[in-house]
Amino acid sequence: MTKLTFAAHPFLLGFDQLERLVERTAKSGNDGYPPFNIEQSSDNGFRITLAVAGFAEDDIAITIEERQLVIRGRQSDEAESGRVFLHRGIAARAFQRSFVLAEGVEVAGARMENGLLHIDLVRAVPEKTVRTIRITKG
């Protein structure tokens, strides 16, 4: 029995890359840390906000890998040296969060503010074009 995928449908020509993106997204096992919000900031703008209390700008790396936005955080060991915790309720573990970006979506910038990491995204609006295809005689 052959596996029928949605990209194999005759009306979805050239969407096999979309299927790979869906599979990659399903495999990214995010555990819920750190919590995040996604909001629409304008008609073609979005903002991802991650709660990264305790992390400095140097502790966080933001990369784009094959249309996938990857945010990694790891606190330096220097911050922990010489400290004795009687209770530790603030999570300080390393994390990785991934978001698949649609084609045409670019990262406009990132900034830290009050323990929140804001990543602004912009979707480029493609020009609407009409093209006439000439029919030639066989």
DRENFI-363716 format. One record per residue: residue number from 0; x, z, y of N, C-alpha, C in turn; residue in one letter. Coordinates in steps of 0.02 Angstrom, whole numbers. Layout:
// residues N
    i      nx      nz      ny     cax     caz     cay      cx      cz      cy  aa
  NUM       X       Z       Y       X       Z       Y       X       Z       Y   A
...
//
This chain:
// residues 138
    i      nx      nz      ny     cax     caz     cay      cx      cz      cy  aa
    0      42       0     -59       0       0       0      44       0      62   M
    1      31     -45     109      71     -50     169      44      -3     222   T
    2      90      23     262      71      68     316      49      25     376   K
    3     -12      35     398     -38      -1     456     -32      44     517   L
    4       3      19     567      12      58     628     -27      27     685   T
    5     -36      65     738     -76      39     793     -39     -19     827   F
    6      27     -22     824      64     -77     855      59    -141     814   A
    7      34    -137     753      25    -196     712     -41    -231     725   A
    8     -83    -202     766    -148    -233     782    -136    -299     819   H
    9    -174    -351     804    -161    -416     834    -171    -419     910   P
   10    -208    -372     940    -218    -372    1012    -164    -333    1049   F
   11    -120    -300    1013     -68    -258    1044       0    -289    1033   L
   12      11    -348    1059      75    -383    1051     129    -351    1094   L
   13     185    -335    1065     242    -308    1102     238    -234    1116   G
   14     194    -197    1083     187    -125    1095     223     -84    1042   F
   15     268    -113    1003     303     -75     952     348     -22     983   D
   16     373     -35    1043     414      16    1077     372      77    1095   Q
   17     309      67    1112     264     122    1127     255     167    1066   L
   18     250     136    1008     243     176     947     305     219     934   E
   19     364     191     948     425     231     940     426     290     988   R
   20     402     279    1050     398     334    1098     351     389    1075   L
   21     294     370    1046     247     419    1022     278     459     964   V
   22     313     426     920     346     461     864     400     508     890   E
   23     438     487     939     491     529     967     462     590    1001   R
   24     407     581    1036     374     637    1069     348     688    1019   T
   25     319     663     964     293     708     913     348     748     880   A
   26     408     720     876     463     754     843     497     806     887   K
   27     488     801     953     520     850     997     483     916     992   S
   28     511     962     955     478    1026     940     488    1077     995   G
   29     453    1069    1050     458    1118    1104     421    1182    1083   N
   30     452    1239    1094     424    1302    1072     385    1339    1126   D
   31     375    1309    1184     336    1341    1236     378    1377    1288   G
   32     444    1376    1281     488    1409    1329     535    1357    1359   Y
   33     543    1356    1422     507    1394    1473     439    1362    1488   P
   34     392    1402    1513     327    1373    1530     334    1323    1588   P
   35     288    1275    1590     293    1223    1642     224    1201    1665   F
   36     222    1171    1723     162    1139    1751     179    1066    1764   N
   37     129    1023    1758     136     953    1780      78     941    1829   I
   38      95     919    1888      43     907    1938      53     840    1971   E
   39      -2     811    1995       2     748    2031      10     765    2105   Q
   40      65     743    2134      79     759    2204      56     705    2252   S
   41      47     644    2227      21     589    2268      -7     536    2220   S
   42     -29     480    2247     -57     428    2205      -7     404    2152   D
   43      57     401    2170     109     377    2125     165     428    2116   N
   44     150     491    2129     201     543    2123     177     601    2080   G
   45     224     628    2042     210     685    1998     264     737    2008   F
   46     248     799    1990     297     853    1993     292     894    1929   R
   47     350     903    1898     356     949    1841     388    1012    1868   I
   48     358    1069    1855     385    1133    1878     396    1177    1817   T
   49     458    1200    1808     476    1245    1753     492    1313    1781   L
   50     468    1365    1747     483    1435    1766     550    1453    1734   A
   51     602    1455    1774     670    1468    1748     701    1528    1783   V
   52     664    1583    1786     690    1643    1819     754    1666    1785   A
   53     803    1683    1824     866    1708    1798     919    1653    1788   G
   54     899    1591    1793     946    1535    1786     968    1512    1854   F
   55    1032    1496    1861    1058    1468    1923    1060    1391    1916   A
   56    1070    1357    1972    1073    1284    1970    1126    1259    1922   E
   57    1183    1295    1919    1238    1274    1875    1223    1285    1801   D
   58    1172    1325    1785    1153    1339    1716    1107    1286    1687   D
   59    1083    1240    1729    1033    1191    1708    1061    1120    1715   I
   60    1049    1079    1664    1069    1009    1665    1006     966    1655   A
   61     999     915    1697     942     869    1692     971     800    1678   I
   62     949     769    1624     973     702    1606     914     658    1586   T
   63     925     593    1588     877     545    1563     911     508    1506   I
   64     881     512    1447     908     480    1387     855     435    1357   E
   65     863     370    1365     816     321    1339     744     335    1360   E
   66     733     338    1425     667     351    1455     639     419    1436   R
   67     682     465    1417     660     533    1402     697     580    1449   Q
   68     658     618    1488     685     667    1534     700     730    1494   L
   69     763     752    1495     784     810    1456     812     863    1504   V
   70     784     923    1501     807     979    1541     836    1031    1494   I
   71     899    1048    1503     933    1098    1462     955    1156    1506   R
   72     946    1216    1480     968    1275    1517    1007    1322    1472   G
   73    1061    1348    1498    1102    1396    1461    1137    1440    1512   R
   74    1123    1505    1509    1155    1551    1556    1227    1564    1534   Q
   75    1270    1572    1583    1340    1585    1568    1349    1655    1539   S
   76    1398    1663    1496    1411    1728    1465    1439    1778    1515   D
   77    1465    1754    1571    1493    1799    1622    1440    1844    1652   E
   78    1378    1819    1656    1325    1859    1686    1306    1919    1642   A
   79    1320    1916    1578    1302    1969    1531    1357    2021    1522   E
   80    1419    2004    1541    1475    2049    1527    1468    2114    1568   S
   81    1477    2170    1534    1476    2235    1567    1408    2263    1582   G
   82    1355    2230    1561    1287    2253    1575    1259    2285    1512   R
   83    1226    2343    1520    1194    2377    1465    1120    2380    1480   V
   84    1080    2348    1438    1007    2346    1449     974    2402    1410   F
   85     932    2441    1443     890    2490    1409     826    2457    1384   L
   86     804    2407    1419     748    2365    1397     761    2295    1423   H
   87     750    2245    1380     762    2176    1401     698    2136    1389   R
   88     660    2124    1442     598    2087    1437     601    2019    1469   G
   89     654    2004    1505     661    1939    1537     701    1894    1490   I
   90     669    1840    1469     701    1794    1422     760    1761    1456   A
   91     816    1759    1422     876    1727    1448     906    1680    1397   A
   92     866    1658    1350     893    1615    1297     900    1543    1321   R
   93     941    1507    1287     950    1436    1303     886    1398    1286   A
   94     875    1343    1321     815    1304    1309     829    1230    1317   F
   95     784    1190    1290     784    1118    1301     711    1096    1305   Q
   96     693    1061    1358     626    1034    1367     632     959    1375   R
   97     589     921    1342     591     848    1346     524     820    1367   S
   98     526     769    1408     466     734    1431     480     659    1426   F
   99     436     621    1395     444     549    1390     416     518    1454   V
  100     457     477    1486     437     445    1549     410     375    1535   L
  101     355     358    1566     328     291    1559     374     242    1595   A
  102     368     179    1576     409     128    1608     390     125    1682   E
  103     440     123    1725     429     121    1796     429     189    1829   G
  104     432     243    1791     435     310    1819     508     330    1828   V
  105     525     351    1887     593     371    1904     594     443    1930   E
  106     650     477    1920     659     544    1948     680     537    2020   V
  107     640     565    2066     655     561    2137     702     617    2160   A
  108     701     674    2124     744     729    2143     724     792    2107   G
  109     766     843    2114     754     908    2083     780     962    2130   A
  110     744    1019    2131     767    1075    2172     742    1140    2141   R
  111     780    1194    2155     763    1261    2132     735    1299    2192   M
  112     682    1338    2178     651    1378    2230     616    1438    2199   E
  113     639    1498    2215     607    1560    2191     599    1563    2115   N
  114     650    1543    2078     647    1546    2005     608    1489    1973   G
  115     590    1439    2012     555    1381    1986     597    1319    1997   L
  116     600    1277    1945     635    1213    1950     582    1159    1959   L
  117     586    1124    2016     539    1070    2031     574    1003    2020   H
  118     544     960    1979     571     893    1968     517     844    1991   I
  119     534     804    2042     486     756    2069     497     688    2037   D
  120     441     657    2017     442     592    1985     401     543    2028   L
  121     422     480    2028     387     428    2066     376     369    2019   V
  122     315     344    2020     300     284    1980     298     224    2027   R
  123     340     175    2012     342     114    2052     280      73    2038   A
  124     249      48    2090     189       7    2083     211     -66    2075   V
  125     196     -96    2017     217    -165    2008     175    -212    2052   P
  126     206    -266    2072     170    -316    2111     120    -352    2066   E
  127      62    -364    2093      11    -400    2055      23    -475    2064   K
  128      36    -509    2010      49    -580    2013       2    -617    1966   T
  129     -16    -676    1987     -56    -720    1945     -14    -781    1931   V
  130      -7    -797    1868      34    -854    1849      -9    -903    1809   R
  131      -5    -965    1826     -42   -1018    1790       5   -1048    1738   T
  132     -20   -1053    1678      18   -1081    1622      -4   -1154    1613   I
  133      42   -1199    1618      26   -1270    1610      22   -1288    1536   R
  134     -28   -1325    1519     -38   -1348    1450      -7   -1417    1444   I
  135      38   -1425    1397      70   -1490    1387      39   -1526    1328   T
  136      45   -1591    1327      18   -1630    1272      65   -1625    1213   K
  137      36   -1619    1153      74   -1610    1091     103   -1672    1067   G
//
